[in-house]
C-alpha cells in the first residue's frame, strides 16, 4: 500500500515554498537531487523524482539504514531477544574472554548510540584485525573513553548490534523486519548488503524507495502507531529520538545537536540520514516528514535549504488550487541535466580502451563497459538519458556521446547515489571520475557493482 495523497493547500502548506526549495536544491553546486516526498498530517502533499530516477527505484540509503536497524531493535527488545543493558561481549561467548576489560563494559545501548567509547571510526581497523568476524576485530581494540561518554561515528558499533540481533533471531534483518515492519507498512521488496553472507550490515547497505523512507518517518512521527494500531512497541519511538550522547565536537550545526538511537538531533526535529544526501527528516512541531534521496558532499547545505524554504512553507498560509497545480507541474517535469554528444566520432578511433578497473570495447551502436565482474552495453549519442537495465547488471542511465574523437559518457547508477564520468581517448586510454565516490564496505567490490543485491525480499 502507498501513503494517502493530498494537496499542499488542503494540508496547510504553501506550494510556492516547496517550489522555492526545489529551485534552491537544483541551484546548489554539486548537488544531484533524485527523489523528494513531503508528508503533512499523514498525507503526501508534494513528490517528485528527477529523471532518470523514478519512484519505484530502490536507492542505496547508506547510513539511513541505521534508523531501520534501531527500529528493528525495538521489536527485538520487546520479544526478549536482547536487552539494551546486555554487554555486547556476552552475545559472543566464543571470543568474549580474549577481549580487553574495557570492551566488555560496552552495552548494547552504548553501541546503538555510537557511544562505545572508541575515539574514532573503527571500520577499517575492525576488518583488518578480523575480516572473518568484524565484531571480534572491533572489540579486540579497547575504547579510549568510558562507554556512554564519547560520541564517534563508528560503523562497527552498529554492525555489532545488527550481528547480535540477527544471531538472536536466527535470520537476516530484512527477513526479521518483513512481517513486523515492512509488510504492515506496505513496503515493496527491498534488499540489504551482507557481510559475511547471511548477515546484513545494519549500519549501511539497505536499498529502498523514497516512499519507504517517508513511511518509516511517519511511523516514528506517530509514536509507532500505524493505521490505528500500535505497530512499534509502545514508547520505542520516544526511546529512539531521545538524545543519548553529546555531539558538540561535530563541525556542522545540524550534526552538533546530539545523537539518539541511530538518529541525529537537529535544529528542527530529528532525522536519520545517510552518506551523500539520504534524508528522513521528522518534524513533530510541523507534523511533517521529508524524505529525500540525492547525491552531494555538502549535506549541511541541503539542510540549510530545507530550513530556509521548506520549513516556512509548512507554517505558512495555504495558497489555493492554482499554486498547487503550478507545483504539481513543476514536480512532474524534474530532470537531471544530461550530457550530450554526437553518435559518431569525427575521425578514426580505437576499438578498445583501458583504464584503472575498467575497459571498454566499441560495438555497432555504442560501447560495452567492463570491470572484472560486470559488463554493461551502453548506447552512444542518443538525446537525453537512456536507461539500461537487463535485470542482471547494474541499472544505469547513460547520456553523452562523441566530442570529436573523444567519447564522453555520463553514467547515473540508478540504485545508488553515484554518477560516473567516463572519457574514452583517441590513444586508447580510459579515464573515469566519480562525482561521489562509492563507500565500499565489502571486500572485492568492483567499479560497476552499484546494484541492490539480488534477490529482493
C-alpha positions as CSV (number, residue, x, y, z in Angstrom):
1,X,0.0,0.0,0.0
2,X,1.1,3.6,-0.5
3,X,0.6,6.7,1.6
4,X,-2.5,8.7,1.0
5,X,-2.1,11.8,-1.2
6,X,-3.5,15.3,-0.8
7,X,-2.7,18.8,-2.0
8,X,-0.5,21.3,-0.2
9,X,-3.4,23.7,0.3
10,X,-5.6,21.0,1.8
11,X,-2.9,20.3,4.5
12,X,-1.9,23.9,5.2
13,X,1.3,24.0,3.1
14,X,2.4,26.9,0.9
15,X,3.1,25.4,-2.5
16,X,5.4,28.2,-3.5
17,X,7.7,27.4,-0.6
18,X,8.0,23.8,-1.7
19,X,8.8,25.1,-5.2
20,X,11.4,27.5,-3.8
21,X,13.1,24.6,-2.0
22,X,13.2,22.6,-5.3
23,X,14.7,25.6,-7.0
24,X,17.3,26.1,-4.3
25,X,18.2,22.4,-4.3
26,X,18.8,22.5,-8.1
27,X,20.9,25.6,-7.7
28,X,23.2,24.2,-5.1
29,X,26.6,23.4,-6.7
30,X,27.5,19.7,-6.7
31,X,24.0,18.5,-5.7
32,X,22.1,15.9,-7.7
33,X,18.6,15.6,-6.3
34,X,17.0,12.2,-7.0
35,X,13.6,11.9,-5.2
36,X,11.6,14.0,-2.8
37,X,8.4,13.4,-0.8
38,X,6.8,15.9,1.6
39,X,4.3,14.4,4.1
40,X,2.0,16.7,6.2
41,X,-0.7,15.4,8.6
42,X,-0.1,11.9,7.3
43,X,-0.6,12.7,3.6
44,X,1.9,13.2,0.8
45,X,1.4,16.8,-0.4
46,X,4.4,17.0,-2.8
47,X,6.5,14.4,-4.6
48,X,8.9,14.3,-7.5
49,X,11.8,12.4,-9.0
50,X,14.5,13.8,-11.2
51,X,14.7,11.7,-14.4
52,X,16.3,9.2,-14.9
53,X,15.4,8.4,-11.3
54,X,11.8,7.2,-10.7
55,X,9.5,6.5,-7.7
56,X,9.7,2.7,-7.9
57,X,13.5,2.5,-8.0
58,X,15.3,1.1,-5.0
59,X,18.0,3.5,-3.8
60,X,21.0,2.9,-1.6
61,X,20.3,4.6,1.8
62,X,23.8,4.3,3.2
63,X,23.6,5.2,6.9
64,X,19.9,6.0,6.8
65,X,19.9,2.2,7.1
66,X,20.8,2.7,10.7
67,X,17.3,4.0,11.6
68,X,15.8,0.9,10.2
69,X,18.2,-1.1,12.4
70,X,17.2,0.9,15.6
71,X,13.6,0.2,14.6
72,X,14.3,-3.5,14.5
73,X,16.0,-3.4,17.9
74,X,12.7,-2.2,19.4
75,X,10.9,-5.3,18.2
76,X,13.8,-7.5,19.4
77,X,13.8,-5.9,22.9
78,X,10.0,-6.5,23.2
79,X,10.4,-10.1,22.1
80,X,13.2,-10.7,24.7
81,X,15.9,-11.4,22.1
82,X,18.2,-8.9,23.6
83,X,18.3,-6.1,26.2
84,X,19.7,-2.6,25.9
85,X,21.6,-3.4,29.1
86,X,23.2,-6.5,27.8
87,X,27.0,-6.4,27.5
88,X,27.7,-6.8,23.8
89,X,30.5,-9.2,24.5
90,X,28.1,-11.6,26.3
91,X,26.5,-12.3,22.9
92,X,29.8,-13.6,21.6
93,X,30.9,-16.2,24.2
94,X,33.3,-17.8,21.7
95,X,35.7,-14.9,22.0
96,X,34.5,-12.9,25.0
97,X,37.3,-13.9,27.3
98,X,40.0,-12.7,25.0
99,X,38.6,-9.1,24.9
100,X,40.1,-6.3,26.9
101,X,38.1,-5.5,30.0
102,X,37.1,-2.0,28.7
103,X,35.4,-3.7,25.6
104,X,33.5,-6.0,27.9
105,X,31.9,-2.9,29.5
106,X,30.2,-1.8,26.3
107,X,26.5,-2.3,26.5
108,X,24.0,-2.7,23.6
109,X,22.6,0.8,24.4
110,X,26.1,2.3,24.0
111,X,26.7,0.7,20.7
112,X,23.3,1.7,19.4
113,X,24.1,5.3,20.1
114,X,27.7,5.1,18.7
115,X,28.9,5.8,22.2
116,X,31.1,2.7,22.6
117,X,33.9,5.0,23.9
118,X,36.1,4.5,20.8
119,X,37.7,7.8,19.8
120,X,37.2,7.4,16.0
121,X,35.8,5.4,13.2
122,X,36.9,1.7,13.6
123,X,35.6,0.1,10.4
124,X,38.9,-0.3,8.6
125,X,40.6,-1.4,11.8
126,X,38.0,-4.0,12.6
127,X,38.1,-5.5,9.1
128,X,41.9,-5.6,9.1
129,X,42.0,-7.2,12.5
130,X,39.5,-9.9,11.7
131,X,37.9,-10.0,8.3
132,X,36.1,-13.2,9.1
133,X,34.3,-11.8,12.2
134,X,34.5,-8.0,12.2
135,X,32.7,-7.9,15.6
136,X,35.8,-9.6,17.1
137,X,38.0,-7.2,15.1
138,X,36.2,-4.3,16.6
139,X,36.0,-5.4,20.2
140,X,39.7,-6.5,20.4
141,X,40.5,-2.8,20.4
142,X,39.7,-1.3,23.8
143,X,37.8,2.0,23.7
144,X,39.9,5.0,24.7
145,X,37.0,6.6,26.7
146,X,34.4,5.1,29.0
147,X,31.4,3.9,27.2
148,X,28.5,6.4,27.0
149,X,30.8,9.4,27.5
150,X,32.2,9.9,24.0
151,X,30.5,10.0,20.6
152,X,32.4,8.9,17.5
153,X,30.8,8.0,14.2
154,X,31.7,4.3,14.3
155,X,30.3,1.8,11.9
156,X,31.4,-1.4,13.8
157,X,29.3,-0.3,16.8
158,X,26.2,-0.5,14.7
159,X,27.4,-3.6,12.9
160,X,27.8,-5.3,16.3
161,X,24.2,-4.5,17.3
162,X,23.0,-5.9,13.9
163,X,25.0,-9.0,14.4
164,X,23.6,-9.5,17.9
165,X,20.0,-9.1,16.7
166,X,20.4,-11.4,13.7
167,X,22.2,-14.1,15.7
168,X,19.4,-14.0,18.4
169,X,16.6,-14.0,15.8
170,X,18.2,-16.7,13.6
171,X,17.6,-14.8,10.4
172,X,18.7,-11.7,8.4
173,X,17.5,-8.2,9.1
174,X,15.1,-8.0,6.1
175,X,13.5,-11.3,6.9
176,X,13.2,-10.2,10.5
177,X,11.6,-6.9,9.6
178,X,9.4,-8.1,6.8
179,X,6.4,-9.4,8.9
180,X,7.0,-6.9,11.8
181,X,7.5,-3.7,9.9
182,X,7.8,-3.9,6.1
183,X,4.6,-5.8,5.3
184,X,2.4,-3.8,7.7
185,X,3.7,-0.6,6.1
186,X,3.2,-2.0,2.6
187,X,6.8,-1.8,1.7
188,X,7.7,-3.5,-1.6
189,X,10.7,-5.9,-1.9
190,X,14.0,-4.4,-0.6
191,X,17.5,-5.7,-0.1
192,X,20.3,-5.2,2.3
193,X,24.0,-5.7,1.6
194,X,25.5,-8.5,3.7
195,X,28.9,-9.3,5.1
196,X,29.5,-12.1,5.7
197,X,26.8,-13.9,3.7
198,X,23.6,-14.1,5.6
199,X,24.3,-11.1,7.9
200,X,23.1,-7.7,6.9
201,X,25.5,-4.8,7.5
202,X,23.0,-2.9,9.6
203,X,24.9,0.3,9.6
204,X,24.6,0.7,5.8
205,X,23.6,-1.2,2.7
206,X,19.7,-1.0,2.7
207,X,18.2,-0.3,-0.7
208,X,14.6,1.0,-0.5
209,X,12.4,3.6,-2.2
210,X,11.9,7.2,-1.3
211,X,8.3,6.3,-0.2
212,X,9.7,3.7,2.2
213,X,11.8,6.4,3.9
214,X,8.7,8.5,4.2
215,X,6.7,5.6,5.7
216,X,9.3,5.0,8.3
217,X,9.5,8.6,9.2
218,X,5.7,8.8,9.6
219,X,5.7,5.8,11.8
220,X,8.1,7.4,14.2
221,X,6.3,10.7,14.0
222,X,3.2,9.0,15.1
223,X,5.0,7.3,18.0
224,X,4.8,3.9,16.4
225,X,1.1,3.9,15.6
226,X,0.1,2.8,12.1
227,X,-3.4,2.8,10.8
228,X,-4.8,2.9,14.3
229,X,-2.7,0.2,15.9
230,X,0.5,0.2,17.9
231,X,2.9,-1.3,15.4
232,X,6.2,-0.3,17.1
233,X,6.4,-1.3,20.7
234,X,4.8,1.4,22.8
235,X,7.4,4.0,23.8
236,X,10.1,2.8,21.4
237,X,9.8,5.8,19.1
238,X,10.4,8.1,22.0
239,X,13.4,6.0,23.1
240,X,14.9,6.3,19.6
241,X,14.6,10.2,19.5
242,X,15.9,10.8,23.0
243,X,19.4,12.3,23.0
244,X,21.9,9.7,24.3
245,X,25.2,11.4,23.8
246,X,26.6,14.9,23.0
247,X,27.9,15.5,19.6
248,X,29.1,19.1,20.1
249,X,32.5,18.3,18.6
250,X,30.8,18.0,15.1
251,X,31.5,20.9,12.8
252,X,28.1,21.3,11.2
253,X,25.3,22.7,13.3
254,X,22.8,20.0,12.4
255,X,25.2,17.4,13.4
256,X,26.2,19.0,16.7
257,X,22.8,18.8,18.5
258,X,23.3,15.3,19.9
259,X,22.6,11.7,18.9
260,X,19.9,9.2,19.9
261,X,19.4,5.6,18.8
262,X,20.6,5.9,15.2
263,X,19.0,9.3,14.7
264,X,20.5,12.8,14.8
265,X,19.0,15.6,16.9
266,X,18.7,18.7,14.7
267,X,18.0,22.4,14.9
268,X,14.5,21.4,13.9
269,X,13.1,18.0,14.8
270,X,15.4,15.0,14.3
271,X,16.4,12.8,11.4
272,X,18.0,9.7,10.1
273,X,20.5,10.3,7.3
274,X,22.9,8.6,5.0
275,X,26.1,9.5,3.1
276,X,25.8,11.8,0.1
277,X,22.3,13.0,0.9
278,X,19.8,10.4,2.0
279,X,17.4,12.0,4.5
280,X,14.4,11.2,6.7
281,X,13.6,14.4,8.4
282,X,11.0,14.1,11.2
283,X,9.4,17.4,12.3
284,X,7.0,16.9,15.2
285,X,6.2,20.6,15.6
286,X,5.0,20.8,11.9
287,X,3.5,17.2,11.9
288,X,5.6,16.6,8.8
289,X,8.1,14.2,7.3
290,X,10.5,15.0,4.5
291,X,12.1,12.1,2.6
292,X,14.9,12.9,0.1
293,X,17.3,10.9,-1.9
294,X,20.2,12.8,-3.5
295,X,23.9,12.9,-4.2
296,X,26.1,15.6,-2.7
297,X,29.1,16.1,-0.4
298,X,27.8,19.2,1.5
299,X,24.8,17.7,3.3
300,X,24.6,20.7,5.6
301,X,23.9,23.0,2.6
302,X,20.8,20.8,1.8
303,X,19.5,21.1,5.3
304,X,20.1,24.8,5.3
305,X,17.9,25.0,2.2
306,X,15.2,22.9,4.0
307,X,15.2,25.3,6.9
308,X,15.2,28.4,4.7
309,X,12.5,27.4,2.2
310,X,10.6,24.2,3.1
311,X,10.2,24.7,6.8
312,X,8.5,28.1,6.5
313,X,6.2,26.6,3.8
314,X,4.9,24.1,6.5
315,X,3.9,27.1,8.7
316,X,2.7,29.5,6.0
317,X,-0.8,30.2,4.7
318,X,-2.1,27.8,2.0
319,X,-2.2,29.4,-1.4
320,X,-5.0,27.6,-3.2
321,X,-5.5,25.4,-6.2
322,X,-3.6,27.5,-8.8
323,X,-0.4,27.3,-6.7
324,X,-0.9,23.6,-6.0
325,X,-1.3,23.0,-9.8
326,X,1.8,25.0,-10.6
327,X,3.8,23.0,-8.1
328,X,2.5,19.7,-9.4
329,X,3.5,20.7,-12.9
330,X,7.0,21.7,-11.7
331,X,7.5,18.4,-9.9
332,X,6.3,16.5,-12.9
333,X,9.0,17.9,-15.1
334,X,12.1,17.2,-12.9
335,X,15.2,16.0,-14.7
336,X,18.9,15.9,-14.1
337,X,20.7,17.7,-16.9
338,X,22.1,15.1,-19.3
339,X,25.3,15.3,-21.2
340,X,25.2,15.5,-25.0
341,X,27.4,14.4,-27.9
342,X,27.5,13.0,-31.4
343,X,26.6,9.5,-32.4
344,X,29.9,9.1,-34.3
345,X,33.5,10.3,-34.0
346,X,34.9,12.7,-36.5
347,X,38.0,10.6,-37.2
348,X,39.5,7.1,-36.6
349,X,39.3,5.9,-33.1
350,X,40.4,2.7,-31.3
351,X,38.1,-0.3,-30.9
352,X,39.2,-0.8,-27.3
353,X,40.1,1.4,-24.3
354,X,41.6,0.6,-20.9
355,X,41.9,2.3,-17.6
356,X,42.1,1.6,-13.9
357,X,39.5,-1.1,-13.1
358,X,37.6,-0.6,-16.4
359,X,37.9,-1.5,-20.1
360,X,35.6,-0.5,-23.0
361,X,35.0,-2.0,-26.4
362,X,33.3,-0.4,-29.4
363,X,30.1,-2.1,-30.7
364,X,27.8,-1.3,-33.6
365,X,25.7,1.4,-31.7
366,X,27.8,2.1,-28.7
367,X,30.3,0.6,-26.3
368,X,30.5,-2.2,-23.8
369,X,32.0,-1.1,-20.5
370,X,33.5,-3.8,-18.3
371,X,35.1,-4.3,-14.9
372,X,36.5,-7.7,-13.7
373,X,33.0,-8.9,-12.7
374,X,30.4,-7.0,-14.8
375,X,29.7,-5.8,-18.4
376,X,27.1,-3.3,-19.5
377,X,26.2,-2.3,-23.0
378,X,25.8,1.5,-23.4
379,X,24.2,3.2,-26.4
380,X,26.0,6.3,-27.6
381,X,24.7,9.7,-28.9
382,X,21.0,9.4,-28.1
383,X,19.5,12.6,-26.7
384,X,18.8,12.8,-23.0
385,X,19.1,9.8,-20.7
386,X,18.9,6.2,-21.9
387,X,18.1,3.7,-19.1
388,X,19.9,0.3,-19.4
389,X,18.5,-2.4,-17.1
390,X,18.6,-6.0,-18.1
391,X,17.8,-7.3,-14.6
392,X,21.2,-8.8,-14.2
393,X,23.8,-6.0,-14.3
394,X,23.6,-2.5,-12.7
395,X,20.6,-0.3,-13.5
396,X,22.3,2.6,-15.2
397,X,21.3,5.6,-17.2
398,X,23.7,6.9,-19.8
399,X,24.0,10.2,-21.6
400,X,26.7,11.8,-23.7
401,X,28.4,11.0,-27.0
402,X,31.4,11.8,-29.2
403,X,33.2,15.1,-28.7
404,X,35.4,14.9,-31.8
405,X,37.4,11.8,-31.3
406,X,36.8,11.6,-27.5
407,X,33.8,9.7,-26.3
408,X,32.4,11.3,-23.1
409,X,29.8,9.3,-21.2
410,X,27.9,10.3,-18.1
411,X,26.6,7.3,-16.1
412,X,24.0,7.5,-13.4
413,X,23.7,4.3,-11.3
414,X,20.0,4.3,-10.5
415,X,20.1,2.2,-7.4
416,X,22.8,4.3,-5.7
417,X,23.7,8.0,-5.2
418,X,26.6,7.6,-7.7
419,X,27.4,9.1,-11.0
420,X,30.5,8.3,-13.1
421,X,32.1,10.3,-15.9
422,X,34.0,8.2,-18.4
423,X,36.2,9.6,-21.2
424,X,37.5,7.3,-23.9
425,X,40.5,8.9,-25.5
426,X,42.0,8.6,-29.0
427,X,45.1,6.9,-27.6
428,X,43.1,4.0,-26.1
429,X,43.1,5.4,-22.6
430,X,40.0,5.3,-20.4
431,X,39.7,8.0,-17.8
432,X,36.9,7.8,-15.2
433,X,35.9,10.0,-12.3
434,X,33.2,9.6,-9.7
435,X,31.1,12.6,-8.7
436,X,30.6,11.0,-5.3
437,X,32.9,8.0,-4.6
438,X,31.1,4.8,-3.5
439,X,31.8,3.7,0.1
440,X,32.6,0.0,-0.2
441,X,32.3,-2.0,3.0
442,X,32.5,-5.4,1.2
443,X,35.8,-6.9,0.1
444,X,36.1,-7.4,-3.7
445,X,33.6,-4.7,-4.8
446,X,34.2,-3.6,-8.4
447,X,33.5,-0.3,-10.2
448,X,30.2,-1.3,-11.8
449,X,29.0,-3.1,-8.7
450,X,26.4,-0.5,-7.9
451,X,23.2,-2.6,-7.9
452,X,21.0,-3.6,-5.0
453,X,21.8,-7.1,-4.0
454,X,19.5,-9.8,-5.5
455,X,17.2,-11.4,-4.8
456,X,15.0,-8.8,-3.3
457,X,12.8,-9.8,-0.4
